[in-house]
Amino acid sequence: MKTDAFALRHIGPRETDLQHMLQTIGVDSIEQLVYETLPDDIRLKAPLNLDPAMTEYEFANHIQELGKKNKVFKSYIGLGYHPTIVPAPIQRNIFENPGWYTAYTPYQAEIAQGRLEAILNFQTTVIELTGMEIANASLLDEGTAAAEAMALLFDVRTRDQKKNNTNKFFVSEEILPQTLSVLQTRSTPIGIELVIGNHETFDFSTEFFGAILQYPGKYGQVNDYSAFVAKAKENEIKVAFAADILSLAALTSPGEMGAAVVVGTTQRFGVPMGYGGPHAAYFATKDEYKRSMPGRIIGVSIDTNGNRALRMALGTREQHIKREKATSNICTAQVLLAVMAGMYAVYHGPKGLQYIANKVHASAVTTAEALNKLGVFQTNTAYFDTILVKADAQKVKAIAEKNEVNFFYPDADTISISFNETTSIADINQIIAIFAEALGKETFTVSELATASQLPASLERTSSFLTHDVFNNHHSESQLMRYIKKLERKDLSLNHSMISLGSCTMKLNAASEMLPLSMPNWNSIHPFAPVEQAEGYITMLKKLEQQLNVITGFAGTTLQPNSGAQGEYAGLMAIRAYHMSRNEGHRNVCLIPSSAHGTNPASAAMAGMKIIVTKTTPEGNIDVEDLREKAIEHKDDLSCLMVTYPSTHGVYESSIIEITKLIHENGGLVYMDGANMNAQVGLTNPATIGADVCHLNLHKTFAIPHGGGGPGVGPICVNEKLVPFLPTNPILKVGGEQAITAISSAPYGSALVCLISYGYITMMGAEGLKSATEHAILNANYMKSRFEGHYPILYTGECGRAAHEMILDCRSFKENGIEVGDIAKRLMDYGFHAPTVSFPVAGTLMIEPTESEDLAELDRFCDALISIRKEIEASTADDKNNVLKNAPHTLAMLTTDTWDFPYTREKAAYPLEYIAENKFWPSVRRVDDAYGDRNLVCSCAPIEAYMES
C-alpha cells in the first residue's frame, strides 16, 4: 500500500472491499463495469496528459514555495476590495472548520438550523445598515449583484413603462469599473440600454426605468443623493445604490434616501481579499419586490410544535421553478463567506462597527491633512475612506512600489488612496514619506489620528442599527466561540455522514487542499495589484486552466465565472459572440431537453435566447427524433443545444455523438452542462462527445466545498473557435482577442478557492482522477444493486447500469400515504441528509454517493433507506400518525414525560443499531413552510413578529 498517495486517502473503498462490491453488482472487475456503463465510442484512447501526482507533503511544500512568488504589499487600491482583519475565532471556528465548510445548501431546514441562523444574522446586518426592508442570503460579488438590481428594476417597471418598452438604465460615472463591465454584459441580451453619465446633469427622461449610483463613488467622493432619488421617484424612475457596507456605519443609509435596491460586497467584514474572491455580495430591497428578488431568502417560521424554526422562504422565486421565465439564474450563493461577514458583525456589534468605520475615516482625514502640508491637495469635497490627490503618478508609483505600497492611479496626475481597518499610524507615516520623497521635500510624522470629520453633517448617520441581542452579547472570544459551536451542533455536514445528493457531488474536501487558503501570501492579494506582484497566483491559475483544458479536451479556459450558473451564462454569451462575429447574430434559438437543470433555461433567457424544449423518452434519454425535427425546423436561427452528460437521469446516452453532430449540421453549437462531470474525468470528455463549450462546477467535481450553499466556481472550457470570446476585465486584461465584457467583478473570479481544485488535480494525477471516476460509478452501482427489490430504479443504461447517480422512484408510496418528503425527513432520524428530492422527476430521490465514501458508509445509508422502505410498507393512507409522517424526531420529543405516538421512542430515534454510536439530533421538528411564507420575517426581529395575526 502506497500510503503517501493522495488518491488512496481521497477514494473511499479499500482494495479489500472491491471483491464484495463487484460480486454484489454482478461483474468481475471495475473495467467490466465501466465497459457496461459507458458507450465505447466515447472512451478516451489515452491517459490524461497531466504531471505525475504529488503527495500531500510534496504539494504542501510546492504551494508554499509558489506562494512566495506573490508579493504582499500594503494595499490602498480600493475599488471595492480592502485589506481586512479576519477575527481569529472566526477563521479557526468557521473558515477552517469542516463543520461549516462541508455543509450543503439548507434545503433540509431541520438539520440546518445553525447555518440558517448565521445567514439570518447576515440578512439582518444588511437590512439594518442599508435601511431597507428585506435582504437575501448573499449573492456572488458586487458587479453581479448590481446586474441583478438592474434586472429586478426592469422586471418591476410600471405597466405603462412595459407597454412603452421603456428600456434605458442610467449608470453613474462614479460606478466601479468592473461593475460597469458586468452591467454592459448583462444589459444587452435582455434589451436594456445603458446610459452612463453624471448624476448631477441627468435629465430624468421618461425613457428611463431605473438608475444606479455608487455610494461613496469609485474614488471616494461622498454625495448626498436625496434630491436625485426624490426627483427620480417623481418620474417613476427607481434607484439602486451600490454602497460600501462599512461606510454605512457612519453614513446615512440609502434606504433613508429612498433607494429601491441597495447592493454591495461584504468582503471588508472579515473576509480576505484572496485575489478577488470568494466574497459574499449583498442585495437588499423593498418588501414589495420580494417576488422578483434574486437568490435565496432565509425566513422565520414555526415547526410542528409551534416553535420558532428557520428555512429558505418563498421557494417559488427560484429559477428551478420559473425556468425560462426567470429573471435570474442564481443557484450558488456565497454562504460560507456570508456566515463569516455576519459573524464579524456579531463579534464587533454596532459600537465595534462604528469604531472601525470612524478609525478608517480618521486615517483618511489624517493622511489628507498631512499631504496638504506637503502641497499635495485632496480633491474630493467629502469622503469616507478614499482620498483623491493630485501628483505625478509615475514618480509616486515608482517610490511607492519600492516601499511595497500600492495606490490606484486613475491617470497621469491623479492618485486614489483607500484606507482600511488594518491601517496604522506607522502606515500613514510611510505614505507621507513616499509623497515627500516624490516631491523632494523633507518628510515628517504624525502621532495620532485626526478627530475632525470630512463627512457632510447632513449625511452623518443618526439612525440606530444592530440592536438585537445577538449583536450585543458575543463580544468576548469565549462568547463568540461558544455561539459558533452552538450553531454548528445544529447542522449536519460531511464531517458527520455522507450527503448523497444527486447532481451535487458532495465529495471529500481534503484538508491538504484547504490549508493554503489561510496563508497570507495567498489570501492577502488585491485582484488589481500589478501582475508582477501576483506571480504565484498567475502561475497557479494558468496551470489550473491548462489542467482543465486537458481534462475536457478543449483549447481554452476562463476561471472568471464564480458559480455554475454564471458559467452557463458565460458559455452562452461566448456562443452568442461567436455567431455575431460571423454575421449570424440572428441565431438565437436554444434547444433544451425537458430534463435539464432549471438554471439552463434561466441562463438562456438571460442571454437573450429563444428557448425550445425538446422531449425525453420514457427511458429518460433525449428524444433524438424530436430533437432532429426541431433542429431542422430552426436550422436558420439555431444557436445551440444545452445538454447534460451523463444525463440528468444518471445515464450515459449512447446517442450523444449523433446528437452533437445533428446540432452542428444545422449551424448550432453544443453547450455541455458540467454538473455530472464527475462521471467523465479520465474516461471521456466534452470534446470527445462533440461539445463546443462546457462549464465545470469546481465545487462539485473538483473538490471545492459547498460551504452551506457556496462558494462555487463555474469556469468554462471552450474549443478553439470560442477561445477568442472568453471574457475580459476592464482593469486587468484577461480573456480572448475578441473578449466579451466581464462576467464577474474580478479578473479570475474567486481565485482563492481555485487553489483547492489545483491541489486536488495536482495530487490526484491522471490515474487518480480516472480512478475517482471509476469508483464513483462503482459506488453508485453497488448502491443500486442493494436497493433493487426495495425501490424501483427509474432509469438505467442499455446494460442496466447507472452512471455515477441513480433515481429511486417513490411515487407509488402515495398508496401508503407517504410522500417523498416524508422519506427525506425520516432519513434525518437515521443520521443522514436526504438525497436530491423530486429532481429531475417529481416524487423521486436522486442519489449520488461519489467516490469518497467507503463501503461501511455506503452500507449504513443503504440500510437506512431499506429500513425506511419497511416502514413505508407498514404505513397506510389513513394513518397520519406514523413514524414517517412525524419525522424528524427531536431530543425534546424523546425526553418528554408523555409519549402519545403508536410506536416506541426507540423506533423513533434509534431504528437501527448503529445510530446509537453517533446520534445526530435534528434541532426542530418539521418546519411549516406555508406559515413562514404567509408571515414573512427575514431578520432578527422580536418574538412578537413571529405571531400570526
ROMAR-87909 format. One record per residue (C-alpha): residue in three letters; x, y, z. Coordinates in steps of 0.1 Angstrom, whole numbers, plus 5000, padded with zeros to 4 digits. Each point is the difference from the previous one (the first is absolute). Layout:
// residues N
ALAXYZ;...
END
This chain:
// residues 949
MET500050005000;LYS501550334989;THR498850205030;ASP501350334989;ALA497849994968;PHE497350275003;ALA497549804979;LEU500149725026;ARG498850255026;HIS497450174977;ILE498449684986;GLY497849825026;PRO499849634992;ARG503049805011;GLU501649744977;THR498749735024;ASP496450124994;LEU500149984962;GLN499249634996;HIS496950025022;MET498850314982;LEU500649864965;GLN498349675010;THR497050195012;ILE499850194967;GLY500649684980;VAL503250084981;ASP503549875002;SER501950335000;ILE499750385000;GLU501149984963;GLN497049784992;LEU497650235019;VAL501350314981;TYR499849814967;GLU496349925007;THR499350365012;LEU501850234976;PRO499549994962;ASP503249874984;ASP500050264972;ILE500650295024;ARG502749835021;LEU503450195001;LYS502749814982;ALA502950135021;PRO500550105037;LEU499750375009;ASN503250194992;LEU500550145036;ASP503150035021;PRO500749705024;ALA498050025032;MET501650185030;THR499749865035;GLU498350225026;TYR503450095014;GLU501450094967;PHE497050214992;ALA500350185033;ASN503650104992;HIS499250084964;ILE497150245009;GLN502150175027;GLU502850064975;LEU497550124974;GLY498450235025;LYS503350175006;LYS499850144964;ASN497150215011;LYS501050335015;VAL497750125028;PHE500350384997;LYS498050255021;SER496850044980;TYR498250344996;ILE498649924966;GLY496449985012;LEU497449964971;GLY497949775022;TYR502849795014;HIS501850085033;PRO502449835025;THR498049895030;ILE500649835033;VAL498549655002;PRO499249955037;ALA502049695010;PRO497049825016;ILE498150044967;GLN503049884980;ARG500649705022;ASN496349905008;ILE498350084967;PHE502450064971;GLU502349705009;ASN497249785015;PRO498549714979;GLY496950025021;TRP499350334982;TYR501749974966;THR498849654991;ALA496350075006;TYR497550004971;THR497450264990;PRO497450015028;TYR497249834980;GLN499449775030;ALA499450265026;GLU499649785030;ILE503749904999;ALA501350344990;GLN498750235027;GLY503450125010;ARG501150124966;LEU496550144994;GLU500450215032;ALA503450124989;ILE498750104966;LEU497050175017;ASN502650215019;PHE501650094967;GLN496650114986;THR499350205031;THR503350184997;VAL499450094964;ILE496450115006;GLU500950235029;LEU503150154986;THR498350074966;GLY496750125015;MET498149764978;GLU497149765007;ILE501249674988;ALA503449844990;ASN501049674985;ALA502549745012;SER502950144979;LEU500950034963;LEU503249944982;ASP501850334998;GLU499250374998;GLY500050024962;THR497649714995;ALA497850135029;ALA499850344982;ALA498949814968;GLU497449825021;ALA498750335012;MET499850134965;ALA498049694990;LEU497750035029;LEU499250364993;PHE499449914963;ASP497649725012;VAL498050235023;ARG499550284975;THR496650165001;ARG497349874976;ASP500450314978;GLN503849964999;LYS499749644989;LYS497350104974;ASN502350274987;ASN503149785001;THR501850245023;ASN503549855000;LYS502650265009;PHE502049965032;PHE502250285014;VAL503449915014;SER501950265019;GLU503650064987;GLU501049955037;ILE499249624997;LEU502949765005;PRO501549914966;GLN499649635005;THR496350055009;LEU499550204969;SER501549724979;VAL497749745015;LEU497050234994;GLN501050034964;THR500149624997;ARG496749945016;SER498050294985;THR500349954963;PRO498549654995;ILE496850095019;GLY499550334982;ILE501250255026;GLU501850314988;LEU502650145024;VAL500650375001;ILE503150105020;GLY500350355013;ASN500250265028;HIS497149975024;GLU500050385005;THR499150064963;PHE497649704996;ASP496850124983;PHE497549745016;SER498549934966;THR497049774997;GLU502249774979;PHE501649875032;PHE498749735024;GLY502950005024;ALA503350135011;ILE503049895021;LEU502350225022;GLN503249915017;TYR500150105037;PRO502850115007;GLY501250054964;LYS502849784985;TYR502750255010;GLY498550095033;GLN497650304994;VAL497049995023;ASN496950154985;ASP496650085016;TYR497749824975;SER496750105018;ALA499050254974;PHE500949774971;VAL497949725015;ALA497150235007;LYS499950144964;ALA500449654986;LYS497149885020;GLU497950284986;ASN500849874965;GLU499349635009;ILE503849924998;LYS501149765027;VAL503550045014;ALA502549745011;PHE503050075021;ALA503349815000;ALA501250085035;ASP503149935020;ILE498749805030;LEU502550145026;SER499250364990;LEU496449945009;ALA501049985037;ALA500950374996;LEU497950134972;THR496250054995;SER498749684986;PRO498749974964;GLY496749895013;GLU499650335018;MET500650184967;GLY497349804982;ALA502049724983;ALA498049724983;VAL503049765001;VAL503350005018;VAL502949774990;GLY503749965008;THR502649765014;THR500649905036;GLN503649914993;ARG501350265025;PHE498049835028;GLY502849755008;VAL500449824967;PRO503549994983;MET500450174966;GLY501349674985;TYR500950164967;GLY496450074993;GLY497849755019;PRO498049835012;HIS498150275018;ALA496450035009;ALA498150274981;TYR496950145016;PHE496750104985;ALA497250195019;THR496850144987;LYS496450095009;ASP497649745012;GLU497750064970;TYR502749874976;LYS500649675019;ARG498549784973;SER502450154974;MET503049985023;PRO502949774988;GLY501649735021;ARG499049865033;ILE498250165030;ILE500249855034;GLY496850045019;VAL498549925034;SER497249755004;ILE498849745026;ASP500349635003;THR497449745007;ASN500050095037;GLY499750374993;ASN503650075009;ARG502150264980;ALA501749834971;LEU501950154970;ARG499949904964;MET500550134964;ALA497050214993;LEU497950064968;GLY501449714981;THR497850074970;ARG502450294991;GLU502849744992;GLN501049964964;HIS499449625003;ILE496350084999;LYS499950314978;ARG502549854975;GLU499850204968;LYS497850275016;ALA502750065026;THR501750355003;SER503049845018;ASN501949674998;ILE501450025036;CYS500749655013;THR503250025021;ALA500250295026;GLN503050085021;VAL498749865032;LEU503349915018;LEU501250364994;ALA496650155010;VAL500349805033;MET503450155006;ALA498850354992;GLY496949965022;MET502149865028;TYR502450304996;ALA497050225008;VAL499049785029;TYR503650025015;HIS500450374996;GLY496450115005;PRO498750354991;LYS502550185021;GLY502949804987;LEU499050074964;GLN499750375007;TYR503449995016;ILE501649834969;ALA498250244976;ASN501150315020;LYS503649875002;VAL500049944962;HIS498650354994;ALA502550165024;SER502849834982;ALA498950154967;VAL499650355016;THR503349985018;THR501849914967;ALA498250274980;GLU501050265025;ALA503649895001;LEU500249994962;ASN498550344998;LYS503050135020;LEU502249854974;GLY498150194973;VAL498249694987;PHE496350094999;GLN497049785006;THR497250064975;ASN497049825014;THR497550255016;ALA499049735024;TYR501349655006;PHE499849705023;ASP503049774994;THR501550114967;ILE501950324991;LEU500850124965;VAL503250204997;LYS501950184972;ALA503649904995;ASP502349854974;ALA498649655000;GLN503049844983;LYS502550145024;VAL497949915031;LYS499349654986;ALA503749924997;ILE500850125035;ALA496849835015;GLU500849664984;LYS503650035012;ASN498550035035;GLU497649714993;VAL496950224999;ASN497250004973;PHE497850304993;PHE497650034971;TYR500950234971;PRO496950124979;ASP502250224978;ALA503550154997;ASP499550265027;THR497349855022;ILE500549755029;SER497249835019;ILE500849875035;SER497449785019;PHE500549945037;ASN498949695019;GLU499749855035;THR503649884999;THR501450354994;SER502250125029;ILE501850325009;ALA503249854987;ASP498349934967;ILE498950364997;ASN503550125007;GLN501349774973;ILE497650164975;ILE501150345010;ALA503649904995;ILE499349864965;PHE498450334989;ALA502750215016;GLU502749804981;ALA498050044968;LEU499950385005;GLY503650035012;LYS498850135034;GLU500949925035;THR497649755016;PHE498350035033;THR497949775022;VAL496650015018;SER499549845034;GLU496249985002;LEU496949984978;ALA498150324991;THR496750055019;ALA498350224974;SER497549844976;GLN499950064962;LEU496549864997;PRO497250254993;ALA497950065031;SER496949924981;LEU501349654992;GLU501349905034;ARG498149695012;THR497650075028;SER497849684998;SER500849705022;PHE500849664986;LEU500849645013;THR498050055031;HIS499049635003;ASP501649805029;VAL502049784976;PHE502150304990;ASN500650125036;ASN500749685019;HIS503049824984;HIS502950255002;SER502549795019;GLU501749714983;SER498649755024;GLN496450124993;LEU500550004962;MET501749665000;ARG497149855020;TYR497450174978;ILE501749864968;LYS500249655015;LYS496350025011;LEU499050074964;GLU502449744986;ARG498449735021;LYS496750064984;ASP501349924965;LEU500649684982;SER503250024978;LEU502349764983;ASN502049975032;HIS497049805014;SER498849784972;MET499949974962;ILE497850254981;SER498949804969;LEU498550294979;GLY499549914964;SER501450264977;CYS501850175029;THR503049785005;MET500750055037;LYS503549845001;LEU503050035024;ASN501450355004;ALA503549895010;ALA501850205028;SER503150014979;GLU498150184972;MET498650255025;LEU503050105020;PRO501550254975;LEU496950225003;SER501150125034;MET503550104988;PRO500550384998;ASN502049964968;TRP496849874983;ASN497150175018;SER501450355003;ILE500450104963;HIS497850274984;PRO498549894967;PHE501250324983;ALA503549985014;PRO502750034973;VAL500349654984;GLU503849995008;GLN498949995037;ALA497849694994;GLU502449774982;GLY499049715022;TYR496350054993;ILE500550044963;THR502149694999;MET497549805019;LEU496950134981;LYS501649944966;LYS501049655011;LEU496549935012;GLU498650124966;GLN502549774982;GLN498949715022;LEU496450064993;ASN500750034963;VAL501649655001;ILE497149865020;THR497350144977;GLY502049964967;PHE499450374993;ALA502450284989;GLY499250285025;THR498650075035;THR498850305019;LEU499849985038;GLN498050325003;PRO496549875006;ASN499549955037;SER497149764999;GLY498749724978;ALA497150214988;GLN502450284992;GLY502049754980;GLU496949914980;TYR499450364993;ALA503650064990;GLY500049704976;LEU496850124984;MET501350364996;ALA503249864984;ILE497849814975;ARG498050314994;ALA503250204993;TYR501249734976;HIS496850014979;MET500150385000;SER503750004988;ARG498849794970;ASN497150254992;GLU497649745013;GLY498750195030;HIS496549894991;ARG500849655013;ASN498350015033;VAL498149675004;CYS501249795029;LEU498849645002;ILE499749865035;PRO498849655010;SER497149995024;SER502149835026;ALA502650285002;HIS501050185032;GLY497850315006;THR503050224997;ASN500449904963;PRO496850174987;ALA500550295024;SER503550064988;ALA498949984963;ALA497250265007;MET502650235016;ALA502149964969;GLY497150124979;MET499349674984;LYS496849844989;ILE499549685018;ILE498649694983;VAL499549705023;THR500649654985;LYS498449685012;THR501449725021;THR499349634993;PRO498449775026;GLU503549865007;GLY501150355010;ASN502150074970;ILE499950304975;ASP497349924974;VAL502450014970;GLU497250024974;ASP498350295018;LEU503450175002;ARG500749944963;GLU496650144991;LYS500550325020;ALA503650044989;ILE499049994964;GLU497050225005;HIS502150275016;LYS503249944980;ASP500150364987;ASP499950145036;LEU501549725020;SER502550135025;CYS500749705022;LEU498949695019;MET500549985038;VAL500649645011;THR501149845032;TYR502249694998;PRO499549755014;SER496450104999;THR498250155030;HIS498349665002;GLY503449845008;VAL500649834967;TYR502750014974;GLU497950054969;SER501549794971;SER498650244974;ILE502050305013;ILE502450024970;GLU497049984976;ILE498350285020;THR503050244999;LYS500649934963;LEU496350084993;ILE500450345016;HIS503250084981;GLU498449904968;ASN497350255006;GLY502350295008;GLY499949995038;LEU502649945027;VAL499849765029;TYR500150125036;MET500649725025;ASP498950065036;GLY502849875022;ALA497949915030;ASN500749634994;MET503750044991;ASN500949775029;ALA498949714978;GLN502350114971;VAL503450095012;GLY502649774986;LEU497549784982;THR498650244974;ASN499750374996;PRO497850284986;ALA502250044969;THR499749634992;ILE496249995002;GLY499950304976;ALA499450305023;ASP501450344992;VAL499950155035;CYS499349875035;HIS499950145035;LEU501649825029;ASN498750015035;LEU503350025020;HIS497849985031;LYS498949664989;THR502449794978;PHE503150195010;ALA499650005038;ILE499350365010;PRO497749975031;HIS496350104996;GLY500350215031;GLY496349985009;GLY499050134966;GLY503250164987;PRO502750094990;GLY499749864966;VAL502350034969;GLY498749944965;PRO502850044974;ILE499249934964;CYS502349814977;VAL499650054962;ASN501349874967;GLU502250214977;LYS497250184983;LEU498750155033;VAL503450085016;PRO500050364985;PHE496850085019;LEU500949915035;PRO499250295024;THR502350285010;ASN500250265028;PRO500250384997;ILE503150045023;LEU502049684995;LYS499849874964;VAL499149634998;GLY498149794976;GLY500049974962;GLU500950244971;GLN496350074994;ALA499149975037;ILE496550065013;THR499650245029;ALA500349885036;ILE497949715014;SER501250065035;SER501650295019;ALA503549865004;PRO502249894970;TYR500449655013;GLY496749985020;SER500449825033;ALA503749944996;LEU500849915036;VAL497949684999;CYS501549904967;LEU502949895021;ILE497849715012;SER499349864965;TYR503650064990;GLY501149795030;TYR497449734993;ILE501149954964;THR503750045008;MET499949745028;MET497649764982;GLY501949994967;ALA498649834968;GLU499749655015;GLY498450145032;LEU497550204982;LYS499049714978;SER499849775030;ALA497750255018;THR497649994971;GLU500149624999;HIS499349985037;ALA497250254997;ILE498449774975;LEU500849705022;ASN498550155031;ALA496850104981;ASN499549664985;TYR500749835033;MET497350205017;LYS497749944970;SER500449635004;ARG499350025037;PHE496850204994;GLU498649774973;GLY497049815014;HIS499350285024;TYR499850314978;PRO499250034963;ILE503050154981;LEU498650244975;TYR502650014973;THR503049794991;GLY502349964970;GLU499749744973;CYS501849745021;GLY497950085031;ARG502850215016;ALA499850345016;ALA502650274994;HIS501250185031;GLU496550055013;MET496549845000;ILE496450105005;LEU497849805024;ASP496350024991;CYS498050075031;ARG496750104983;SER498249675007;PHE500450065037;LYS497150254999;GLU497849695003;ASN501449965035;GLY499550375006;ILE503750074998;GLU501550284980;VAL503750034990;GLY500350295024;ASP499149765029;ILE502949784990;ALA502450305000;LYS498950105035;ARG500249645013;LEU503649974987;MET500950265026;ASP499149765028;TYR502549764985;GLY502750275000;PHE500050084963;HIS499250304977;ALA497549914973;PRO501149954964;THR498750244974;VAL496250005004;SER497650024970;PHE502650104974;PRO500149944971;VAL496849795005;ALA497450095026;GLY499549755027;THR503549854998;LEU503349995017;MET503250054980;ILE503049855017;GLU503750064993;PRO502449845024;THR503350144985;GLU503349815001;SER500950135035;GLU497649785020;ASP501349675013;LEU498149675000;ALA498950035036;GLU498450344994;LEU498349894968;ASP498649705019;ARG498850225029;PHE498150224975;CYS498549704981;ASP499049845033;ALA498250335010;LEU498050024967;ILE499249635001;SER498850035036;ILE497950304990;ARG498549794971;LYS498749755026;GLU498550295020;ILE498250124968;GLU498649654996;ALA498650025035;SER498350334993;THR496550064987;ALA498550294982;ASP497550065029;ASP502850005027;LYS501450355004;ASN501649925034;ASN502849784989;VAL503850015004;LEU500550154965;LYS497450275002;ASN501350115034;ALA503650014989;PRO502450145009;HIS499949925037;THR501950245023;LEU501749945034;ALA497350215016;MET497349764987;LEU501949705013;THR500550145035;THR496550135008;ASP498049835027;THR497249904976;TRP500349804968;ASP496850014979;PHE501249814970;PRO499149654989;TYR503649894997;THR502949995025;ARG502550285008;GLU502749754990;LYS498449954965;ALA499850384997;ALA503650085009;TYR502049684996;PRO498449794972;LEU503349844992;GLU502749895024;TYR502950204986;ILE498250335006;ALA500650005038;GLU503850024995;ASN499750344983;LYS496550155003;PHE499350324983;TRP497050195014;PRO497950234978;SER499550325020;VAL496450064989;ARG497149804988;ARG498750024965;VAL499950364988;ASP496850164988;ASP501050174967;ALA496650144992;TYR499750175034;GLY503450174994;ASP499050124966;ARG496750155013;ASN501950185028;LEU503350094983;VAL502650115026;CYS503650014987;SER502050165028;CYS500749965037;ALA496750155011;PRO498449985035;ILE497949695007;GLU496850204995;ALA500850024963;TYR499549634996;MET496549995014;GLU497449954973;SER497350275000;
END
